[in-house]
Amino acid sequence: MTQAEQPSRTIAPGTPLQKVIPPRLVEPYLNGQRSVIAGYVHLAEDSAFTDPRSYYDALALGYEGSEFTPDMAEVCVLRWLALDMTGSLLPAPTPNGGGPASTVPEFYTLPVPIPVGTEMYRITSGAQEFIARYDGQVWLRPARGI
């Protein structure tokens, strides 16, 4: 498998983006301990899959030291509309030692504050569940049944 063609270093403001987040970061995001997005991000249109295994395979989540496994029951993603990312995008690092490579274009961003309106979803086989939306201060979760 070869690494997808590297995209240009610019992302137009308003472009829908997505980032798969490691399981250990879900709660730190939701409880406010993590306030930035950093690392590999993808255009939402290139990386909207219907099951965790597809994310694992297409985004090369089996890198050395990864918390992701091919048989995970779920993955969580952040989705947001890009702001001006001119100063935060870097060329995506090349995979080391012939490790797995993403099959979709990827961008690499320095830490940027979580944009207002960012949403978190849980992806399971054939389903996605909305978890919360960031209002600029806290993550707002949907009200549970009455």
N, C-alpha and C positions, 0 to 999 in steps of 0.2 A: 504494500500500500504506500502510495506516495503522498507527501504533504500537499494539501490543496494550494493552489496558486495564492500567493500572498496578496491581499488587497492593498489598495493605496492607503496611505497613512491618514487619510481624512475620512471622517464620518460626518455627514451633514446633520446639523441640528434637527431634531424631530424624528430621526431614524430610529425605529424600534430595535432595541438591543436585548440580549439575553446573556445571563451568566449562570452556569451550573455551580451551586455552592456545596462544599463538602458538608457532610452530615454534622460535623462538630461545630459548624458556624451558624446553623439554623437558629438555635436559641440565642446565641450572642447577638445576632441581628435583631431578632424579635424583642429582646429585652433591653436593647439600646447599648449594649457593650461594644458592638461593632457598628461604626458609622460611615464606613467607606466601601467602595467597590474597587477592586484592584485585580490585576492579572488578566487571564484570557477572557475575552468577551466575543460574542458572535452576533451577527445580524440575526434578528429573530426569524426572518423569512428563510434563512439557511439552516436554522437549528431547532425548528419546532417539530419534535418527534413525538410519537404516541406511546412510547414505552421506555423504561430505564435502560434496557439493553441497547437500544438504538442510540441513545445519548452516549453510552459507554463506548460503543464501537466508532461512531462517526466523529466524536470529539476527542478521541484518543485519551480517555480518562484512566487507562491502565498504566500510566507512567510510574516510574520508580517512586515509592513512598506514598502512592495514592491511597486514599481512603475508599475509593470507589471499587466495586467489584462487578463482574459481568452478570452476576445473579441477584443484584440488589432489587428489592421489591419496590423501591421508590427512589426518586431523586427530587431535589428541590431546586428551583430556578428563580432568579430575579429577572424581571422584565421592566424596562423603562424606555423612555424616549430620550435619545441623546441630546445633551446640551452642547455647547461649544467645547469640543475635546481636543482642540488644536495643540494645547500645551501638555496634554497628558498621554497621548498615544506614542508608543514606541514600536519599532519593528518587532514582530513576534520572534522570540528566540527559536532557534532551530532545535529539533529534537536531538538529544544526546545519545550517542552510541547506537544509532539505528533503532531507537525505541519507537513506540507507536506514534503515528502522525495523524492529525485531524484530516478528515476528508472534506471539510468545509472551510472556507476562509476564516481566519481568526485574527483578532486584534489583541494587542497587549497594552493595558492601560496602567499608568501609575495610579496610586490611590486617589480617588476623587470622592467628594461627599455624595452620599446616596441622594439621587435627585428626588424631589417631591413628586409623588405619584407612582413611585416604583412599586411594583406588585411582586409578591412571592406566591409561587404555586408549587404544589406537590404533584409529581407525575408518577402514576402507576400504570400498569399495563392497560392501555386503552382508555384511560381516564386522566383528567387533571382536576385538581381541587384548589380553588382560591384559598390562600391562607391569610394574607393581610396586605394592606396598602400603607405606604409610608406617607405621612402628612407633613413631613419636614421636621417633626419633633419626635413622634412615636409611630409605631406600627399599629394600625387600626384593624382589628380582627372582626369578622362578621359575628353578629349576635347569634348565640346558639338557640335552639328551640325553646319555646315558652313553656 
